[in-house]
Amino acid sequence: MKPENDIKHDNAPDSILSESLEIKHDIPDTHCGMVAIVGRPNVGKSTLLNEIIEQKVSITSRKPQTTRHRIMGIHTEDNYQAVYIDTPGLHIDEKRAINRLMNRAASSSIGDVQLILFLVEGTHWTEDDEMVLNKVILSGTPVLLLINKVDLVKDKESLLPHLEFLSKKGKFLDILPVSATKGKNIDIIKKHVKNHLEPCEFYFPEDYVTDRSMRFLAAEIIREKLMRFMGDEVPYSITVEIEQFKWKDNGVWQVNGLILVERETQKRMVIGNRGEKLKTIGREARKDMEAMLDNKVFLELWVKVKSGWADDERALRSLGYGSE
């Protein structure tokens, strides 16, 4: 950043010279900035974030719209700190209140960032991709276009014409084939990001990897297991609320989670025959929580019916949606 009183002439007065040198001396030797990861649902945004951060800070599953909240992942290396914003997948369908709030959270993340990572999947291009592209272009922010899951493209010869197709869609810093699951070209992404960080103090302490609390991450872990162990219908009608997250005198974390569903039939599906489904979800969630906290966890789960919660904007906000 150029100082306001930078020297323009060799014969500048000593007072200006002194002031200029003093301002230059105050410029921090650290660089920091915000990077938004955007794309339609299920293109691998959360997996990419976890790979960049080298730690799991955002839950993943094969189901679309796994990410419902805006989550920051923080990567600090030497004098550089990049704050990545993992966003819910942008999509055209806004019939339900929860979809509208997720779209707002994703759209708001595009503003006030130094760089946008626009993620697309293989050789696919959809209306949702087009909608995301339009928002990205309107932002005026530099964009790095990432083609994810290239390792899954069977016809490799189809990649070149698809690259040409994408290159005509807009002005990008680069179009880069990547594989978030295998770490392909992650180092190149980091170099692009580094080049767009600005001289300033770090936003977060160097040992931070996310802005989210352990309580929030515990709820996300439970929801991830629900996404993985339930069928296609139920996960989209489910949310999780942590009622208690407490350190006990016996050296154990006590975590009480409330699983909200919209219908009685969904409650029975989550609980399963003789409670076996809920036990499996709880057991797997507890393992991840213990790994995250590096400590023993006592986890209790309940399931409750709350009809229409996903269409009630007030209820959604009370559950933390749209509060980013």
Backbone bond lengths (Angstrom), bond angles and torsions (degrees), N, CA, C in turn:
res aa  C-N    CA-C-N  psi(-1)  N-CA   C-N-CA  omega(-1)  CA-C   N-CA-C  phi
1 M - - - 1.460 - - 1.516 108.75 -
2 K 1.292 117.91 131.43 1.458 121.98 -175.59 1.527 110.18 -80.99
3 P 1.378 118.91 128.72 1.464 121.38 179.27 1.514 111.09 -63.10
4 E 1.355 116.38 148.29 1.463 121.18 -179.65 1.523 111.30 -60.27
5 N 1.319 116.63 -39.07 1.459 120.83 -174.47 1.518 112.24 -104.00
6 D 1.319 116.09 36.16 1.465 119.83 -178.83 1.531 110.03 -60.97
7 I 1.353 117.29 148.59 1.464 122.00 -176.55 1.515 110.16 -72.17
8 K 1.322 116.83 126.73 1.460 121.14 -179.49 1.530 111.41 -107.70
9 H 1.360 118.06 -19.69 1.462 121.34 -176.64 1.526 109.07 -135.49
10 D 1.333 115.35 148.86 1.461 120.25 179.41 1.519 112.11 -65.27
11 N 1.357 117.37 -26.94 1.460 120.20 -176.52 1.531 112.04 -96.40
12 A 1.338 117.63 28.12 1.463 120.71 179.54 1.522 109.83 -63.80
13 P 1.331 118.20 144.39 1.469 121.56 178.94 1.520 111.27 -59.43
14 D 1.359 114.81 153.10 1.461 119.95 -178.59 1.517 111.83 -58.89
15 S 1.351 116.92 -34.70 1.466 119.99 -177.91 1.522 110.76 -64.25
16 I 1.354 116.39 -40.03 1.461 120.25 178.97 1.520 109.61 -68.90
17 L 1.357 115.90 -41.60 1.463 120.45 179.05 1.528 110.21 -58.89
18 S 1.338 115.56 -45.76 1.462 120.26 -179.08 1.523 111.21 -62.85
19 E 1.343 116.35 -43.98 1.467 120.76 -178.93 1.518 110.82 -64.51
20 S 1.359 115.28 -40.92 1.464 119.99 -179.32 1.515 111.04 -63.01
21 L 1.332 116.09 -45.96 1.460 119.93 -179.24 1.520 111.16 -63.51
22 E 1.336 116.04 -36.38 1.461 120.26 -180.00 1.524 110.81 -65.75
23 I 1.338 117.22 -42.05 1.460 121.37 179.38 1.515 110.13 -65.67
24 K 1.326 116.80 -42.76 1.458 120.34 179.24 1.525 110.71 -61.11
25 H 1.329 115.36 -36.96 1.460 119.72 -179.33 1.531 111.17 -65.10
26 D 1.357 116.30 -28.69 1.457 120.90 -176.97 1.523 113.12 -81.07
27 I 1.329 118.44 -10.21 1.459 120.27 179.76 1.530 109.04 -65.01
28 P 1.332 118.68 124.59 1.473 120.19 -176.81 1.522 111.62 -66.74
29 D 1.332 115.57 150.48 1.460 119.33 177.92 1.526 111.03 -92.31
30 T 1.332 116.12 8.02 1.466 120.74 175.40 1.522 110.18 -102.39
31 H 1.331 115.87 151.95 1.462 121.99 179.20 1.524 109.23 -123.70
32 C 1.322 115.89 141.98 1.460 119.78 -176.83 1.527 109.52 -150.08
33 G 1.319 116.51 158.18 1.455 119.79 178.13 1.518 112.16 -177.98
34 M 1.340 114.69 167.95 1.463 122.33 -178.75 1.525 109.55 -106.23
35 V 1.327 115.70 139.48 1.464 122.30 -179.67 1.526 108.30 -131.05
36 A 1.328 117.44 121.64 1.466 121.41 179.25 1.526 110.27 -93.74
37 I 1.325 116.31 132.40 1.466 122.03 173.56 1.521 107.20 -103.78
38 V 1.334 116.80 112.40 1.463 120.24 -175.12 1.525 110.93 -125.98
39 G 1.316 114.87 161.68 1.457 121.09 179.48 1.515 109.35 161.73
40 R 1.308 116.62 169.87 1.468 119.96 177.00 1.532 109.50 -70.31
41 P 1.332 117.56 171.28 1.468 119.65 -179.32 1.529 112.90 -60.78
42 N 1.331 115.06 145.36 1.465 122.89 169.37 1.529 114.88 67.85
43 V 1.331 117.28 32.36 1.472 119.35 175.82 1.530 111.84 -101.25
44 G 1.346 116.99 -3.93 1.462 119.70 175.86 1.514 115.55 104.05
45 K 1.329 117.78 23.88 1.466 120.78 -177.45 1.531 112.35 -63.34
46 S 1.329 116.03 -46.40 1.469 119.52 -178.38 1.525 111.46 -67.38
47 T 1.324 116.52 -39.04 1.466 120.34 177.41 1.525 110.29 -62.26
48 L 1.329 116.39 -40.87 1.469 120.76 177.72 1.524 110.75 -62.71
49 L 1.328 116.95 -45.32 1.464 120.29 179.05 1.525 110.93 -58.81
50 N 1.318 116.64 -47.88 1.469 120.23 -179.46 1.528 111.77 -60.67
51 E 1.328 116.27 -36.81 1.467 120.77 179.70 1.531 110.74 -68.65
52 I 1.328 116.89 -40.30 1.468 120.94 179.31 1.525 110.72 -67.09
53 I 1.331 116.37 -44.55 1.464 121.32 -177.84 1.526 111.07 -74.00
54 E 1.346 115.49 -21.05 1.467 122.35 -176.79 1.527 111.36 65.21
55 Q 1.325 114.34 30.75 1.459 121.16 177.35 1.525 107.71 -163.03
56 K 1.328 116.56 148.40 1.460 119.48 -178.11 1.522 110.52 -80.82
57 V 1.330 116.11 110.09 1.464 121.03 176.77 1.523 111.36 -118.49
58 S 1.325 117.23 -11.36 1.465 121.51 -178.82 1.523 108.59 -132.84
59 I 1.340 116.88 131.43 1.462 120.01 -176.07 1.524 110.64 -71.16
60 T 1.332 115.17 155.65 1.463 120.90 -178.44 1.525 110.00 -135.52
61 S 1.323 115.24 154.04 1.467 122.25 169.39 1.517 107.12 -163.19
62 R 1.314 116.51 172.18 1.458 120.27 179.28 1.523 112.12 -80.68
63 K 1.310 116.90 -6.90 1.467 121.03 -177.62 1.524 110.22 -87.25
64 P 1.349 117.51 140.54 1.463 120.64 176.72 1.526 111.00 -62.34
65 Q 1.329 115.63 156.26 1.463 123.63 175.13 1.524 112.87 61.60
66 T 1.333 116.13 32.48 1.466 119.08 174.21 1.523 109.98 -64.69
67 T 1.342 116.48 -42.76 1.466 120.90 177.62 1.520 109.47 -80.71
68 R 1.323 116.89 121.30 1.465 121.62 -179.75 1.523 112.43 -113.08
69 H 1.310 116.97 -17.50 1.463 121.70 -177.20 1.526 109.76 -119.72
70 R 1.311 114.68 157.48 1.459 120.00 173.62 1.528 108.13 -79.37
71 I 1.325 116.23 122.54 1.464 121.19 -175.50 1.523 109.42 -123.67
72 M 1.310 116.74 134.00 1.463 121.34 177.95 1.525 110.41 -97.76
73 G 1.322 115.54 133.21 1.455 122.12 171.48 1.517 108.13 -115.63
74 I 1.317 117.46 130.88 1.466 121.83 -171.29 1.521 110.01 -112.79
75 H 1.332 115.46 123.62 1.466 120.76 179.29 1.522 109.03 -119.16
76 T 1.329 116.10 113.74 1.465 122.09 -179.30 1.516 109.49 -114.76
77 E 1.323 115.46 126.61 1.464 121.13 179.50 1.522 108.93 -142.98
78 D 1.319 116.29 120.20 1.467 122.15 -176.91 1.530 109.50 55.79
79 N 1.336 117.37 -121.12 1.465 120.88 -177.94 1.525 112.95 -98.02
80 Y 1.322 117.12 17.36 1.462 120.97 -175.89 1.530 110.73 -122.05
81 Q 1.332 115.09 134.59 1.465 120.42 175.35 1.528 109.24 -131.51
82 A 1.335 115.02 119.45 1.464 121.06 177.14 1.524 108.66 -109.18
83 V 1.324 116.01 128.94 1.464 121.50 178.47 1.527 107.69 -106.76
84 Y 1.325 115.57 106.46 1.466 121.96 -177.93 1.526 109.82 -90.04
85 I 1.325 116.13 135.68 1.463 120.98 178.81 1.520 108.67 -108.95
86 D 1.334 116.17 110.39 1.466 121.87 175.76 1.520 107.42 -84.77
87 T 1.318 116.56 123.23 1.461 120.77 -173.52 1.522 111.56 -111.89
88 P 1.343 117.21 153.64 1.466 119.25 170.22 1.525 109.72 -59.55
89 G 1.326 116.51 150.28 1.458 119.86 179.80 1.518 112.04 -64.45
90 L 1.322 116.53 128.54 1.465 120.95 176.91 1.521 109.63 -75.87
91 H 1.333 116.18 134.42 1.459 119.72 -178.95 1.524 109.46 -148.69
92 I 1.324 115.78 158.57 1.463 121.82 -175.58 1.523 111.88 -72.97
93 D 1.341 117.79 -36.60 1.462 122.31 -176.09 1.526 110.76 -67.33
94 E 1.344 116.76 116.32 1.464 121.26 178.20 1.527 111.07 -126.64
95 K 1.324 117.40 33.40 1.457 120.80 -176.53 1.522 111.91 -66.71
96 R 1.329 116.77 -37.36 1.459 120.46 -176.84 1.530 110.46 -98.77
97 A 1.326 115.16 150.41 1.465 120.22 -178.61 1.521 111.67 -59.75
98 I 1.329 116.78 -38.12 1.467 119.64 -179.26 1.526 111.04 -63.70
99 N 1.342 117.54 -36.09 1.464 120.70 177.89 1.524 111.15 -67.64
100 R 1.329 115.90 -38.87 1.468 119.55 179.30 1.531 110.84 -65.12
101 L 1.331 116.21 -42.34 1.468 119.63 179.92 1.522 111.74 -67.07
102 M 1.336 117.06 -37.40 1.468 119.81 177.90 1.524 110.45 -66.17
103 N 1.330 117.07 -40.43 1.462 120.26 177.85 1.528 111.03 -62.84
104 R 1.336 116.11 -41.14 1.464 119.70 178.89 1.526 110.95 -63.38
105 A 1.331 116.12 -42.60 1.473 120.04 179.52 1.518 110.88 -61.25
106 A 1.342 116.23 -42.08 1.470 120.20 -179.66 1.525 111.05 -68.96
107 S 1.337 116.63 -43.83 1.470 120.62 -177.43 1.526 111.33 -64.95
108 S 1.338 116.65 -39.66 1.465 119.63 -178.41 1.524 112.04 -66.61
109 S 1.335 116.75 -23.29 1.468 120.51 -178.88 1.520 112.19 -73.96
110 I 1.331 117.50 -18.71 1.460 121.10 -177.16 1.526 111.01 -71.94
111 G 1.336 116.90 -29.57 1.455 119.86 179.31 1.518 111.82 -79.77
112 D 1.317 115.80 155.16 1.470 122.52 174.58 1.521 114.10 58.57
113 V 1.327 117.04 38.71 1.467 120.72 172.46 1.527 108.42 -122.74
114 Q 1.317 115.73 159.69 1.468 120.03 -179.74 1.527 112.20 -85.97
115 L 1.336 116.27 -22.88 1.462 120.45 -176.20 1.522 109.61 -155.30
116 I 1.337 115.68 146.21 1.465 121.69 175.38 1.520 108.98 -116.14
117 L 1.327 116.42 128.54 1.460 122.05 170.29 1.521 106.78 -98.82
118 F 1.331 116.42 108.14 1.463 122.47 -178.36 1.521 107.94 -97.07
119 L 1.323 115.81 112.87 1.459 121.86 -173.18 1.527 110.58 -101.53
120 V 1.333 115.75 128.89 1.465 121.79 173.58 1.529 107.82 -125.45
121 E 1.327 115.97 168.75 1.463 119.98 -173.84 1.521 111.80 -112.32
122 G 1.341 115.66 116.86 1.462 121.59 173.16 1.519 112.91 47.91
123 T 1.321 115.07 -131.68 1.470 120.49 -179.56 1.523 111.61 -99.95
124 H 1.337 117.18 15.30 1.469 120.68 179.23 1.528 110.33 -85.55
125 W 1.327 115.87 144.18 1.463 121.58 172.89 1.522 107.78 -144.02
126 T 1.340 117.00 123.18 1.459 121.34 -173.76 1.526 111.20 -123.44
127 E 1.332 115.60 176.45 1.464 120.79 175.80 1.530 110.73 -62.12
128 D 1.327 116.09 -36.25 1.466 119.35 177.76 1.529 111.19 -64.83
129 D 1.349 117.12 -39.58 1.470 120.56 175.44 1.525 110.39 -59.35
130 E 1.315 115.69 -43.68 1.472 121.20 -179.32 1.525 110.54 -62.88
131 M 1.329 116.49 -41.41 1.458 121.18 179.17 1.533 111.21 -64.06
132 V 1.334 116.45 -43.43 1.468 120.38 178.00 1.527 110.21 -62.81
133 L 1.329 116.26 -43.78 1.468 121.02 179.65 1.525 111.19 -57.21
134 N 1.332 117.06 -44.48 1.464 120.76 -179.51 1.528 111.22 -61.18
135 K 1.326 117.06 -41.54 1.467 120.59 178.55 1.530 110.85 -64.89
136 V 1.325 115.24 -40.96 1.462 121.08 -178.47 1.528 110.58 -64.97
137 I 1.322 117.07 -45.06 1.464 121.48 -179.26 1.525 110.73 -64.02
138 L 1.349 116.36 -41.71 1.465 120.66 -179.61 1.529 112.20 -63.99
139 S 1.323 117.28 -24.75 1.466 120.50 -178.48 1.525 112.33 -68.27
140 G 1.343 116.77 -26.86 1.457 120.78 -177.96 1.520 113.88 74.07
141 T 1.322 117.25 7.47 1.466 122.74 -179.64 1.526 110.10 -87.19
142 P 1.339 118.94 143.38 1.470 120.45 175.86 1.529 111.06 -55.43
143 V 1.342 115.51 139.43 1.467 120.90 -174.46 1.526 110.54 -125.92
144 L 1.326 115.28 130.71 1.459 122.05 171.27 1.524 106.67 -106.94
145 L 1.330 116.83 116.64 1.465 121.73 -178.22 1.523 109.54 -89.44
146 L 1.328 115.92 122.30 1.462 121.90 -177.13 1.525 109.99 -114.56
147 I 1.327 116.17 123.93 1.467 121.08 176.80 1.523 107.22 -96.72
148 N 1.326 116.17 102.49 1.459 120.99 -175.66 1.531 111.32 -86.83
149 K 1.316 115.17 163.52 1.470 124.19 176.07 1.532 112.26 63.16
150 V 1.337 116.41 30.97 1.471 119.01 179.04 1.524 111.02 -65.65
151 D 1.338 117.03 -23.08 1.464 120.14 178.55 1.527 111.91 -68.82
152 L 1.342 116.73 -17.16 1.466 121.19 -179.53 1.526 112.74 -94.35
153 V 1.334 116.81 -6.34 1.471 120.45 178.85 1.524 108.86 -75.09
154 K 1.324 116.79 115.17 1.471 120.86 -176.53 1.523 111.73 -73.81
155 D 1.326 116.16 -42.87 1.461 120.57 -179.84 1.528 109.10 -92.74
156 K 1.322 116.89 90.25 1.464 121.54 -176.13 1.529 112.10 -63.03
157 E 1.331 116.84 -26.08 1.469 120.03 -179.82 1.526 111.61 -67.88
158 S 1.330 117.00 -19.13 1.467 120.16 179.66 1.525 111.85 -77.63
159 L 1.340 117.55 -12.53 1.460 120.67 -178.25 1.523 112.70 -67.94
160 L 1.344 116.90 -41.51 1.465 120.27 -176.51 1.526 112.33 -61.94
161 P 1.352 119.65 -51.26 1.467 118.42 177.16 1.529 112.72 -62.14
162 H 1.343 116.65 -31.42 1.470 118.90 178.12 1.527 110.40 -68.89
163 L 1.333 116.97 -37.76 1.464 120.77 175.65 1.525 111.01 -61.34
164 E 1.316 116.19 -41.28 1.468 120.79 178.40 1.527 110.38 -65.02
165 F 1.336 116.18 -40.41 1.470 121.45 177.38 1.527 110.44 -60.54
166 L 1.321 116.70 -45.59 1.463 120.97 -178.40 1.523 112.19 -68.66
167 S 1.331 116.67 -35.23 1.467 120.41 -178.19 1.525 111.92 -63.26
168 K 1.324 116.81 -23.40 1.463 121.48 179.44 1.530 112.37 -87.84
169 K 1.327 116.20 -5.86 1.462 120.62 -176.53 1.527 112.91 -80.02
170 G 1.309 116.60 -21.38 1.453 119.14 -178.53 1.511 111.07 176.11
171 K 1.324 115.26 177.65 1.459 121.32 179.71 1.529 108.36 -94.68
172 F 1.329 115.93 108.76 1.458 121.58 -178.12 1.533 110.39 -112.06
173 L 1.328 116.55 150.11 1.467 120.36 174.33 1.516 110.54 -59.10
174 D 1.331 114.68 -39.25 1.455 121.61 179.90 1.521 107.54 -167.19
175 I 1.320 116.84 156.79 1.459 122.58 171.94 1.519 105.94 -117.13
176 L 1.315 115.42 115.98 1.458 120.02 -167.90 1.530 111.68 -124.68
177 P 1.342 118.20 119.66 1.468 120.46 173.05 1.531 109.20 -71.27
178 V 1.334 116.95 132.66 1.463 120.56 -179.06 1.527 110.47 -138.62
179 S 1.310 114.94 164.33 1.463 121.70 169.47 1.520 106.86 -134.69
180 A 1.335 116.08 105.63 1.461 120.33 -177.09 1.520 111.67 -64.78
181 T 1.333 117.15 -33.33 1.468 120.17 -177.91 1.526 111.98 -74.75
182 K 1.330 117.22 -28.11 1.467 120.63 -177.17 1.527 113.35 -107.40
183 G 1.335 116.76 -0.60 1.460 119.96 176.71 1.512 114.89 76.76
184 K 1.325 117.97 16.31 1.469 121.34 -178.22 1.528 110.76 -68.30
185 N 1.338 115.50 124.72 1.471 125.08 175.49 1.532 113.94 65.52
186 I 1.327 118.02 18.38 1.465 120.67 176.66 1.530 110.57 -63.24
187 D 1.329 117.27 -37.96 1.470 120.97 179.71 1.526 111.57 -62.87
188 I 1.330 116.43 -36.07 1.472 119.94 178.94 1.526 109.89 -68.18
189 I 1.336 116.47 -39.37 1.471 120.24 176.45 1.527 109.70 -59.00
190 K 1.327 116.70 -45.78 1.465 121.06 -178.63 1.525 111.76 -62.27
191 K 1.340 117.33 -35.79 1.467 120.63 178.02 1.525 110.81 -65.50
192 H 1.341 116.63 -43.56 1.469 120.11 176.79 1.531 110.28 -60.14
193 V 1.316 116.00 -44.54 1.464 120.67 -179.56 1.525 110.34 -61.38
194 K 1.316 116.25 -45.84 1.468 121.81 -178.75 1.527 111.20 -56.71
195 N 1.323 116.17 -39.04 1.464 121.22 -178.51 1.526 112.89 -67.92
196 H 1.344 117.16 -16.58 1.465 120.14 -177.35 1.526 113.34 -107.67
197 L 1.325 116.98 3.97 1.460 119.80 176.10 1.523 109.60 -79.72
198 E 1.323 116.08 145.84 1.459 121.50 -174.46 1.530 111.23 -106.14
199 P 1.341 117.29 151.57 1.470 119.67 177.40 1.532 110.63 -62.98
200 C 1.298 117.10 114.31 1.463 122.23 176.65 1.522 109.05 -170.52
201 E 1.319 115.56 168.63 1.461 120.21 177.98 1.531 109.61 -69.34
202 F 1.323 116.60 152.90 1.463 120.79 176.50 1.532 110.21 -60.29
203 Y 1.328 116.01 141.85 1.463 121.06 177.09 1.531 111.46 -75.94
204 F 1.324 116.12 -30.91 1.465 121.48 -175.91 1.529 109.81 -130.67
205 P 1.338 117.54 156.63 1.471 119.97 172.78 1.525 110.75 -56.43
206 E 1.319 116.55 151.75 1.464 121.44 -172.29 1.524 113.57 -62.08
207 D 1.339 118.30 -26.13 1.462 120.18 -177.04 1.530 113.32 -90.32
208 Y 1.338 118.13 1.42 1.467 120.99 178.22 1.528 109.94 -76.94
209 V 1.347 116.35 140.52 1.467 120.47 173.99 1.527 111.53 -118.01
210 T 1.336 117.79 -11.64 1.464 121.16 176.54 1.524 109.12 -156.17
211 D 1.337 115.26 160.20 1.460 120.53 177.08 1.521 111.65 -90.60
212 R 1.325 117.31 -5.77 1.464 121.60 -173.84 1.532 111.89 -87.21
213 S 1.328 115.14 150.38 1.463 121.16 179.79 1.525 110.71 -78.37
214 M 1.326 116.27 161.04 1.461 121.45 175.60 1.524 110.49 -62.00
215 R 1.305 117.07 -33.75 1.467 121.76 178.35 1.524 110.15 -61.32
216 F 1.334 116.25 -47.08 1.465 120.85 178.27 1.524 110.51 -61.99
217 L 1.333 116.72 -45.36 1.462 120.46 -178.46 1.524 111.61 -64.17
218 A 1.335 117.47 -32.73 1.464 120.71 176.88 1.527 110.51 -63.53
219 A 1.331 117.07 -42.78 1.470 120.97 177.42 1.522 110.88 -62.99
220 E 1.328 116.49 -39.81 1.459 120.81 179.75 1.529 111.67 -66.78
221 I 1.323 116.71 -36.87 1.468 120.31 178.15 1.528 110.23 -62.77
222 I 1.332 116.72 -44.15 1.469 120.28 178.12 1.520 110.27 -61.63
223 R 1.329 116.26 -43.21 1.474 119.68 -178.99 1.526 111.03 -66.27
224 E 1.323 117.22 -35.31 1.462 120.34 176.73 1.526 110.68 -60.73
225 K 1.322 117.03 -43.67 1.470 119.91 179.80 1.525 111.03 -66.81
226 L 1.316 117.30 -34.72 1.466 120.51 174.85 1.525 110.55 -63.17
227 M 1.341 116.15 -42.31 1.465 120.66 178.94 1.526 110.77 -62.47
228 R 1.318 116.64 -36.21 1.467 120.63 -174.64 1.525 113.32 -82.44
229 F 1.328 116.95 -32.14 1.459 119.29 -173.52 1.528 114.22 -102.37
230 M 1.330 117.54 -9.56 1.461 120.02 178.91 1.527 110.21 -99.48
231 G 1.331 115.38 169.17 1.462 120.79 179.02 1.513 111.63 -73.85
232 D 1.316 116.23 -171.87 1.465 121.12 -174.16 1.524 113.52 -71.76
233 E 1.335 118.07 -30.27 1.460 119.94 -173.06 1.525 112.75 -81.82
234 V 1.314 117.15 -48.64 1.463 121.84 -168.20 1.530 114.86 -60.87
235 P 1.355 120.83 -44.56 1.471 119.88 -173.68 1.520 114.99 -55.31
236 Y 1.327 118.48 -29.47 1.459 120.61 -177.76 1.521 111.89 -77.60
237 S 1.325 117.00 -11.95 1.463 121.73 178.31 1.522 110.85 -108.10
238 I 1.311 116.68 18.73 1.468 122.00 -175.09 1.525 110.80 -122.28
239 T 1.318 115.45 140.57 1.459 120.67 166.88 1.523 107.69 -139.24
240 V 1.315 116.37 167.60 1.468 121.24 -175.79 1.523 109.62 -129.15
241 E 1.314 115.43 135.48 1.460 121.95 177.05 1.531 108.55 -123.91
242 I 1.321 116.74 129.30 1.465 120.75 177.58 1.532 108.47 -88.94
243 E 1.327 115.94 114.14 1.465 120.81 -178.34 1.525 112.05 -86.85
244 Q 1.328 116.56 -27.07 1.467 119.87 177.63 1.518 110.22 -146.83
245 F 1.323 115.72 133.24 1.461 122.48 176.52 1.524 105.12 -140.46
246 K 1.320 115.90 93.83 1.461 119.59 -165.81 1.523 112.04 -138.59
247 W 1.331 115.25 139.03 1.468 121.87 174.89 1.523 108.87 -84.17
248 K 1.328 115.91 125.07 1.461 121.10 -177.27 1.536 110.71 -97.77
249 D 1.323 115.03 157.71 1.469 120.79 -178.67 1.526 112.73 -63.45
250 N 1.329 116.46 -22.18 1.469 119.63 -179.55 1.530 112.84 -83.72
251 G 1.348 116.50 9.11 1.464 120.51 176.44 1.511 114.61 81.31
252 V 1.330 116.80 24.28 1.468 122.46 -178.41 1.527 109.31 -125.64
253 W 1.346 116.17 141.62 1.466 120.62 172.21 1.527 108.94 -81.23
254 Q 1.318 116.71 126.56 1.464 122.34 175.14 1.529 107.81 -97.26
255 V 1.333 116.37 118.06 1.467 121.45 -179.64 1.527 108.41 -123.55
256 N 1.325 116.20 121.69 1.462 121.96 176.17 1.523 108.73 -112.88
257 G 1.319 116.57 119.14 1.456 121.44 -178.05 1.516 112.20 -113.84
258 L 1.334 115.84 135.04 1.463 121.93 177.39 1.525 108.60 -108.86
259 I 1.322 116.18 119.27 1.466 122.17 178.60 1.522 108.50 -95.49
260 L 1.328 116.71 118.58 1.464 121.38 -179.80 1.520 110.47 -99.57
261 V 1.336 116.37 130.07 1.463 122.56 175.28 1.524 108.12 -124.41
262 E 1.329 116.42 170.33 1.465 119.99 -175.59 1.530 113.63 -97.24
263 R 1.334 117.01 -21.42 1.471 119.32 -176.23 1.526 111.28 -137.26
264 E 1.317 115.49 155.81 1.460 121.68 179.81 1.525 111.40 -61.86
265 T 1.343 115.93 -36.66 1.473 119.36 179.45 1.529 110.82 -63.18
266 Q 1.335 116.45 -36.23 1.464 120.45 178.19 1.525 110.90 -67.91
267 K 1.312 116.37 -36.59 1.467 120.57 177.49 1.523 110.42 -60.27
268 R 1.338 115.94 -44.78 1.461 119.90 -179.93 1.528 111.11 -64.31
269 M 1.339 116.40 -36.36 1.463 120.11 179.17 1.527 111.60 -66.80
270 V 1.334 116.27 -40.21 1.468 120.20 -179.74 1.527 110.35 -66.64
271 I 1.327 116.49 -41.67 1.468 120.19 -179.76 1.526 110.82 -69.41
272 G 1.340 116.34 -41.95 1.458 120.37 178.33 1.515 113.44 77.88
273 N 1.313 115.86 176.16 1.462 122.16 -179.40 1.534 110.45 -64.51
274 R 1.340 115.43 118.01 1.466 122.02 -179.10 1.535 112.46 57.60
275 G 1.317 115.41 26.65 1.459 120.38 176.72 1.514 115.32 77.20
276 E 1.352 116.76 10.71 1.466 120.16 -174.25 1.528 112.68 -66.11
277 K 1.342 117.31 -38.75 1.474 119.95 -178.72 1.529 110.35 -63.37
278 L 1.326 115.91 -46.88 1.465 120.20 -179.19 1.531 110.91 -64.47
279 K 1.323 117.12 -36.45 1.469 120.71 177.48 1.525 110.93 -62.68
280 T 1.344 116.13 -42.06 1.470 120.34 179.24 1.521 110.89 -63.71
281 I 1.334 115.78 -46.15 1.470 120.70 179.28 1.527 110.11 -60.00
282 G 1.324 116.37 -45.26 1.459 121.06 -179.98 1.519 112.64 -64.43
283 R 1.324 116.51 -41.99 1.470 120.59 -179.22 1.530 111.22 -63.04
284 E 1.340 116.52 -45.79 1.466 120.24 -178.91 1.525 111.67 -69.48
285 A 1.339 116.69 -36.92 1.469 120.26 177.87 1.526 110.58 -66.16
286 R 1.321 116.36 -40.26 1.465 120.62 -179.82 1.533 111.17 -62.20
287 K 1.324 116.96 -40.21 1.468 120.61 178.50 1.525 110.88 -58.77
288 D 1.331 116.21 -45.71 1.468 119.89 -179.47 1.527 111.43 -67.13
289 M 1.331 116.46 -38.43 1.467 119.48 178.64 1.522 110.87 -64.49
290 E 1.326 116.97 -40.61 1.462 120.07 179.32 1.521 111.15 -65.67
291 A 1.330 116.54 -35.12 1.469 120.10 176.31 1.527 110.30 -68.03
292 M 1.334 116.75 -39.69 1.463 121.42 -179.66 1.528 111.49 -67.59
293 L 1.329 116.54 -43.39 1.462 121.88 -175.71 1.524 112.98 -89.94
294 D 1.340 115.60 -11.12 1.466 121.38 -176.32 1.529 110.18 52.79
295 N 1.328 113.86 45.96 1.455 119.74 -176.37 1.530 109.15 -162.28
296 K 1.309 116.46 160.01 1.457 121.32 177.87 1.530 110.06 -69.32
297 V 1.333 116.37 140.65 1.466 123.02 -178.61 1.523 109.56 -125.99
298 F 1.327 115.90 135.24 1.466 121.13 170.37 1.525 106.67 -106.64
299 L 1.333 116.70 110.49 1.466 122.26 -174.04 1.521 110.36 -110.49
300 E 1.325 115.54 129.06 1.460 122.03 173.79 1.523 108.88 -121.24
301 L 1.329 116.42 135.26 1.460 122.01 -178.74 1.526 110.80 -122.90
302 W 1.328 115.51 139.44 1.458 122.48 172.41 1.519 108.28 -126.60
303 V 1.329 115.84 155.56 1.466 121.70 177.41 1.522 108.66 -120.87
304 K 1.326 116.02 131.54 1.465 121.12 -177.38 1.525 109.80 -134.68
305 V 1.336 116.55 142.00 1.462 121.85 176.87 1.526 109.19 -87.78
306 K 1.337 116.32 125.20 1.470 122.24 174.32 1.525 106.68 -131.89
307 S 1.320 115.97 91.84 1.466 121.61 -172.73 1.529 111.56 -60.53
308 G 1.334 115.44 133.82 1.464 121.79 172.28 1.509 115.88 72.48
309 W 1.343 118.21 15.28 1.468 118.99 -176.93 1.523 112.20 -60.90
310 A 1.339 117.84 -33.24 1.471 120.92 -176.14 1.523 112.72 -76.70
311 D 1.358 117.15 -9.98 1.466 121.19 177.73 1.527 112.21 -108.61
312 D 1.305 116.93 -0.63 1.464 122.40 -176.61 1.525 109.10 -105.11
313 E 1.334 116.44 105.04 1.466 119.84 -174.68 1.525 111.87 -63.14
314 R 1.320 117.11 -34.97 1.469 119.47 178.75 1.527 110.65 -66.08
315 A 1.333 115.77 -43.87 1.470 119.92 178.33 1.526 110.63 -63.48
316 L 1.332 116.19 -39.54 1.461 120.53 179.72 1.526 111.25 -62.69
317 R 1.319 116.11 -42.50 1.467 119.17 179.94 1.532 111.14 -66.49
318 S 1.328 116.88 -35.03 1.468 119.63 177.46 1.522 111.18 -66.82
319 L 1.344 116.12 -23.52 1.463 121.31 178.14 1.526 112.37 -92.09
320 G 1.344 116.18 3.24 1.463 119.77 175.43 1.510 115.35 99.61
321 Y 1.335 118.29 0.51 1.461 120.29 179.43 1.530 109.49 -81.49
322 G 1.337 115.17 138.27 1.458 119.65 177.23 1.510 114.13 75.68
323 S 1.341 117.38 9.57 1.464 120.33 -178.88 1.516 112.57 -96.63
324 E 1.370 117.26 0.77 1.459 120.13 -177.69 1.522 110.51 -69.03
